[in-house]
Amino acid sequence: MSTLIYCKNSIAASPYYIEEASLNVYSLEELSYYILNNVYLLSSKMMNPELCNWIGRELKNPNLAKELLGLVQSNAPLHIFIGHILGSNGYSSNKEIKDALAIISTFENKSESERRKIRADRLMASNKLVDAIYEYETLLADDLVKQLPSAIEGDVYHNLGCAFAKLFLFDEAIKCFDEGYKRNRKKQTLYCLLYANKCLGSPEGFEEYVKKYQVSSEDVLEVENIVLTASNNEQILDFDKAVNDLVYDDTATDNSKEIIENIINSWKKEYIKLCKI
């Protein structure tokens, strides 16, 4: 773990190995940190006697170990088991515990593939694009994706394409939107496929997919109008004007350079933020 965690409770001499994450934890605080940051990947596998016995033996907490073992033996819901762990050590706030348990209770009966998609979708919604791309690609590379209906698999490809497009990786985005549309047949995915070709500056690619999917002239016109509207963004227009002034108007050199530099810096800052892990 790269984050420093202050542990008030016992530290284990021998760690507990979380197989799903290939991770060793040495305390209840580290275990709580893992739970809160991987809530969508938790499964009933965590409810096992080995974890309970480790807490009693290594962390010198026999009372908690006994409580958890009783929950395992009675086949209690996962969110109840997790709630006992999070509430036992003071690492998590009441709000964090409440939010985590609410999430767990909504998906604890879902398949692992559904949980992974939910996690990736949440990362995507939070603009954590690199993490979302990793989650989507891991899901698609795993046989687990076959548990999903074809249309949902198409949505995974669609969302992955959106993440690539936001990072200006339009070649990768086009491949994903194409695979997505084959599976979900949604107009939104088809439009995104055409948008990505427009953004790539590939009229040949645009025409190729128009013919491949027999896109109507009305839909083509709508896509072109949407791209044109997006291109009329105020910053883009200001940038174009400043570049033209720099080329054709010697008296506007300093002002044009400042405008261009400010806009580029704002774009760079936004892009770097999107690339954060």
C-alpha positions as CSV (number, residue, x, y, z in Angstrom):
1,M,0.0,0.0,0.0
2,S,1.3,3.5,-0.8
3,T,-0.9,5.2,1.8
4,L,0.4,5.7,5.3
5,I,-2.1,4.3,7.8
6,Y,-1.9,4.9,11.5
7,C,-2.7,1.7,13.4
8,K,-3.9,2.0,17.0
9,N,-4.6,-1.8,17.3
10,S,-2.3,-4.8,17.2
11,I,0.0,-5.4,14.2
12,A,0.2,-9.0,13.0
13,A,3.6,-10.8,12.9
14,S,2.2,-12.9,10.0
15,P,0.0,-11.0,7.5
16,Y,-3.4,-12.1,6.2
17,Y,-3.2,-12.7,2.4
18,I,-6.1,-11.4,0.4
19,E,-6.0,-13.6,-2.7
20,E,-8.3,-11.6,-4.9
21,A,-6.0,-8.5,-4.6
22,S,-2.7,-10.4,-4.1
23,L,-2.2,-8.3,-1.0
24,N,-0.9,-8.8,2.5
25,V,-2.6,-6.9,5.4
26,Y,-1.1,-6.6,8.9
27,S,-3.9,-4.9,10.9
28,L,-7.6,-4.2,11.1
29,E,-6.9,-0.7,9.9
30,E,-5.2,-2.0,6.7
31,L,-8.1,-4.4,6.2
32,S,-10.6,-1.6,6.6
33,Y,-8.6,0.5,4.1
34,Y,-8.7,-2.3,1.6
35,I,-12.5,-2.8,2.1
36,L,-13.4,0.9,1.7
37,N,-11.3,1.2,-1.4
38,N,-12.4,-2.0,-3.1
39,V,-16.0,-2.2,-2.0
40,Y,-17.2,-3.2,-5.4
41,L,-14.8,-6.2,-5.6
42,L,-15.8,-7.7,-2.3
43,S,-17.5,-11.1,-2.3
44,S,-18.7,-13.7,0.2
45,K,-15.2,-15.3,-0.2
46,M,-14.1,-12.8,2.5
47,M,-16.4,-14.5,5.0
48,N,-14.1,-17.4,5.9
49,P,-12.9,-19.0,9.1
50,E,-9.2,-18.3,8.1
51,L,-9.8,-14.5,8.4
52,C,-11.6,-14.9,11.7
53,N,-8.9,-17.1,13.2
54,W,-6.2,-14.7,11.9
55,I,-7.9,-11.8,13.7
56,G,-8.1,-13.8,16.9
57,R,-4.6,-15.2,16.7
58,E,-2.4,-12.5,15.1
59,L,-4.3,-9.4,16.1
60,K,-5.1,-10.6,19.6
61,N,-8.8,-9.9,19.3
62,P,-10.6,-13.1,20.2
63,N,-13.9,-11.4,20.9
64,L,-14.1,-10.0,17.3
65,A,-12.9,-13.3,15.9
66,K,-15.7,-15.1,17.8
67,E,-18.3,-12.6,16.5
68,L,-17.2,-13.0,12.9
69,L,-16.9,-16.7,13.1
70,G,-20.5,-16.9,14.4
71,L,-21.6,-14.8,11.4
72,V,-19.8,-17.1,9.0
73,Q,-21.4,-20.2,10.6
74,S,-24.8,-18.7,10.4
75,N,-24.3,-17.6,6.8
76,A,-25.1,-14.0,7.6
77,P,-25.2,-11.4,4.8
78,L,-21.9,-10.0,3.6
79,H,-22.7,-6.4,4.6
80,I,-23.3,-7.5,8.3
81,F,-19.9,-9.3,8.4
82,I,-18.1,-6.3,6.8
83,G,-19.9,-3.9,9.2
84,H,-18.5,-5.8,12.2
85,I,-14.9,-5.4,10.8
86,L,-15.3,-1.7,9.9
87,G,-16.9,-0.9,13.2
88,S,-14.3,-2.6,15.3
89,N,-11.2,-0.5,15.0
90,G,-12.0,3.2,14.7
91,Y,-10.4,3.6,11.3
92,S,-13.6,4.3,9.4
93,S,-16.0,7.2,10.0
94,N,-19.7,6.4,10.6
95,K,-20.5,7.9,7.2
96,E,-17.9,5.8,5.5
97,I,-19.2,2.6,7.1
98,K,-22.8,3.5,6.3
99,D,-22.0,4.3,2.7
100,A,-19.9,1.1,2.2
101,L,-22.6,-1.1,3.7
102,A,-25.3,0.5,1.6
103,I,-23.3,-0.3,-1.5
104,I,-22.5,-3.9,-0.4
105,S,-26.1,-4.6,0.3
106,T,-27.1,-3.6,-3.2
107,F,-24.7,-6.0,-5.0
108,E,-23.8,-8.8,-2.6
109,N,-26.1,-11.1,-4.5
110,K,-24.8,-10.1,-7.9
111,S,-22.2,-12.0,-9.9
112,E,-18.5,-11.0,-9.8
113,S,-18.7,-9.8,-13.4
114,E,-21.6,-7.5,-12.5
115,R,-19.7,-6.2,-9.5
116,R,-16.7,-5.4,-11.6
117,K,-18.8,-3.6,-14.1
118,I,-20.4,-1.5,-11.4
119,R,-17.0,-0.6,-10.0
120,A,-15.7,0.4,-13.4
121,D,-18.8,2.4,-14.1
122,R,-18.3,4.3,-10.8
123,L,-14.6,5.0,-11.6
124,M,-15.7,6.3,-15.0
125,A,-18.4,8.5,-13.5
126,S,-15.7,9.9,-11.1
127,N,-13.4,10.7,-14.2
128,K,-10.8,8.2,-12.9
129,L,-10.3,7.2,-16.5
130,V,-7.1,5.2,-16.2
131,D,-8.5,3.1,-13.4
132,A,-11.7,2.6,-15.3
133,I,-9.9,1.5,-18.4
134,Y,-8.0,-1.1,-16.4
135,E,-11.2,-2.4,-14.8
136,Y,-13.0,-2.6,-18.1
137,E,-10.1,-4.3,-19.9
138,T,-9.6,-6.8,-17.0
139,L,-13.3,-7.7,-17.2
140,L,-13.3,-8.1,-21.0
141,A,-10.1,-10.2,-20.9
142,D,-11.6,-12.5,-18.2
143,D,-14.0,-15.4,-18.9
144,L,-16.3,-13.6,-16.3
145,V,-17.5,-11.3,-19.1
146,K,-19.3,-14.3,-20.6
147,Q,-21.6,-14.2,-17.6
148,L,-23.0,-10.9,-18.9
149,P,-25.7,-10.7,-21.6
150,S,-24.4,-9.7,-25.0
151,A,-25.9,-6.2,-24.8
152,I,-24.3,-5.5,-21.4
153,E,-21.0,-6.7,-22.8
154,G,-21.5,-4.2,-25.6
155,D,-22.1,-1.5,-23.0
156,V,-18.8,-2.4,-21.4
157,Y,-17.1,-1.9,-24.7
158,H,-19.0,1.4,-25.2
159,N,-17.9,2.8,-21.8
160,L,-14.3,1.7,-22.5
161,G,-14.5,3.5,-25.8
162,C,-15.7,6.7,-24.0
163,A,-12.8,6.5,-21.6
164,F,-10.3,6.2,-24.5
165,A,-12.0,9.1,-26.3
166,K,-11.8,11.4,-23.3
167,L,-8.0,10.8,-23.4
168,F,-7.9,11.5,-27.1
169,L,-7.0,7.9,-27.9
170,F,-9.4,7.7,-30.8
171,D,-8.0,4.7,-32.6
172,E,-8.6,2.6,-29.5
173,A,-12.0,4.3,-29.0
174,I,-13.1,3.4,-32.5
175,K,-12.3,-0.3,-32.0
176,C,-14.2,-0.4,-28.7
177,F,-17.3,1.4,-30.1
178,D,-17.3,-1.0,-33.1
179,E,-17.2,-4.0,-30.8
180,G,-19.8,-2.4,-28.6
181,Y,-22.3,-1.7,-31.4
182,K,-22.0,-5.3,-32.7
183,R,-23.3,-6.4,-29.4
184,N,-25.7,-3.8,-28.1
185,R,-27.0,-2.2,-31.4
186,K,-27.6,1.1,-29.5
187,K,-27.8,4.3,-31.5
188,Q,-25.7,6.0,-28.8
189,T,-22.8,3.6,-29.4
190,L,-23.1,4.0,-33.2
191,Y,-23.0,7.8,-32.9
192,C,-20.0,7.6,-30.7
193,L,-18.3,5.4,-33.3
194,L,-18.9,8.1,-35.9
195,Y,-17.9,10.9,-33.5
196,A,-14.6,9.2,-32.8
197,N,-13.9,8.9,-36.6
198,K,-14.7,12.6,-37.0
199,C,-12.4,13.6,-34.0
200,L,-9.6,11.4,-35.5
201,G,-9.9,13.4,-38.7
202,S,-10.6,10.2,-40.7
203,P,-13.3,10.9,-43.4
204,E,-12.4,7.4,-44.9
205,G,-13.1,5.7,-41.6
206,F,-16.3,7.7,-41.1
207,E,-17.6,6.6,-44.6
208,E,-16.5,3.0,-43.9
209,Y,-18.7,2.7,-40.8
210,V,-21.6,4.6,-42.4
211,K,-21.6,1.9,-45.2
212,K,-20.8,-1.0,-42.9
213,Y,-23.8,-0.2,-40.6
214,Q,-26.0,1.3,-43.3
215,V,-26.4,4.6,-41.4
216,S,-29.3,6.7,-42.6
217,S,-28.6,10.1,-44.1
218,E,-30.7,11.7,-41.3
219,D,-28.4,10.1,-38.7
220,V,-25.3,11.1,-40.6
221,L,-26.5,14.7,-40.7
222,E,-27.3,14.7,-37.0
223,V,-23.8,13.4,-36.1
224,E,-22.2,16.0,-38.3
225,N,-24.3,18.8,-36.7
226,I,-23.4,17.6,-33.1
227,V,-19.7,17.5,-34.0
228,L,-20.0,21.0,-35.5
229,T,-21.7,22.3,-32.4
230,A,-19.0,20.8,-30.1
231,S,-16.3,22.4,-32.3
232,N,-17.8,25.8,-31.7
233,N,-16.7,25.7,-28.1
234,E,-15.7,29.2,-26.9
235,Q,-12.2,28.1,-26.0
236,I,-11.6,26.4,-29.4
237,L,-12.8,29.5,-31.2
238,D,-10.6,31.8,-29.1
239,F,-7.6,29.5,-29.7
240,D,-8.2,29.5,-33.5
241,K,-8.6,33.2,-33.6
242,A,-5.4,33.7,-31.5
243,V,-3.5,31.4,-33.9
244,N,-4.7,33.2,-36.9
245,D,-3.9,36.6,-35.4
246,L,-0.4,35.3,-34.6
247,V,0.1,34.2,-38.2
248,Y,-1.5,37.2,-40.0
249,D,-1.3,40.2,-37.6
250,D,2.1,41.3,-36.4
251,T,0.6,43.8,-34.0
252,A,-1.2,41.1,-32.0
253,T,1.8,38.9,-31.3
254,D,2.2,39.2,-27.6
255,N,-1.5,39.1,-26.8
256,S,-2.1,36.1,-29.1
257,K,0.8,34.2,-27.5
258,E,-0.6,34.9,-24.0
259,I,-4.1,33.7,-25.1
260,I,-2.7,30.5,-26.7
261,E,-0.5,29.8,-23.7
262,N,-3.3,30.2,-21.2
263,I,-5.7,28.0,-23.2
264,I,-3.1,25.3,-23.7
265,N,-2.2,25.3,-19.9
266,S,-5.9,24.9,-19.0
267,W,-6.2,22.0,-21.4
268,K,-3.0,20.4,-20.1
269,K,-4.2,20.8,-16.5
270,E,-7.5,19.1,-17.3
271,Y,-5.9,16.3,-19.3
272,I,-3.4,15.6,-16.5
273,K,-6.3,15.4,-14.0
274,L,-8.0,12.9,-16.2
275,C,-4.9,10.7,-16.4
276,K,-4.4,10.5,-12.6
277,I,-4.6,7.1,-11.1
